[in-house]
């Protein structure tokens, strides 16, 4: 019996020596399984949020079958903020500003190229001012002529205002009154002589005609004097208005000269240059430059998110040109019009069904998101 036990012990030791590597690997595997069950499967098995927890093989079910009480915990209610994120797709956009070349003149210099960044007021182009300067000098001469004409009106020597000279008409009236008085005295003498038979009736009629003509001339002179006195103020006003009109015409020519230098009305990027040096601008007001002013992200959101988007909300913008970067922005404008597009060209056919059982259109509204810091 002792020999049998001794032989069995030796055999076991020999087997262990020959398979010690396998036994060690088996022990390690068993340890890993125990660790996996304790640190991974056990927390998942006890996790109240897992679907396995509420199944027939879950932890509460086993406790009930074993007649043991369920573990109960208590927690205080807390007020927390829920954040609901909505996503929209779109592209970067800017405001296109058309910069016109107003004068009809030859382009002598273009100072910018497409793609350059310009500041407000920066010179973009210059046009030939030769004809404009000639017109300005003519306007200056017109002002001088109008001022000289005003002085002639004040002096009463303007040939176009011959009827508005009260001093001349006063002299004429005095002369006509004297002439009429002499004619009246003469006709009275001839009437007396005709009654005495000294002169003939025909001679009296001739004198009567002279008297009538003198009275008519006197009445006309009185009327001319009244007209001259009433019209002199208006003549001065007309002459003063002529001076002001000439001065405004000169200011207009001065302002026109400023248009011969084309300046940027706003800061931005030159998108297109439509004029070149040596060309003649034949169309007044034709666009000479297109400036892309400002930069924002114009996103298209689904119409179901309309009530969730408000001006002033924070936003995050991710651009394909800046992979991995996130740009902070703020919602500045919401266009409350739903259109059928996907952030790009308008679509002409419905999208594939998305669970409603029938084709659906991409009904979206646009939102302008301004960057807190522009991408560089």
Secondary structure, DSSP 8 states (H G I E B T S, - for coil): -HHHHHHHHHHHHHHHHHTHHHHHHHHHHHHHHHHHIIIIIHHHHH-TTSTGGGSTTSHHHHHHHHT---------------------EEEEEEEEEEEEE-S-SBEEEE---TT-EE-TT-EEEEE--HHHHHHHHHHHHHHHHHHHHHHHHHHT--GGGTT--HHHHHHHHHHHHHHHHHHHHHHHHHHHHHHHTSS-HHHHHHHHHHHHHHHHHHHHHHHHHHHHHHHHHHHHHHHHHHHHHHHHHHHHHHHHHHTTEEE-SS-EEEEEE---TT-B--STTEEEEEEEEEEEEEEEEEGGGGGG--TT-EEEE--GGGTT--EEEEEEEEEEEEEEBSSSSB-SS-B---SSSS-B--EEEEEEEEESS---
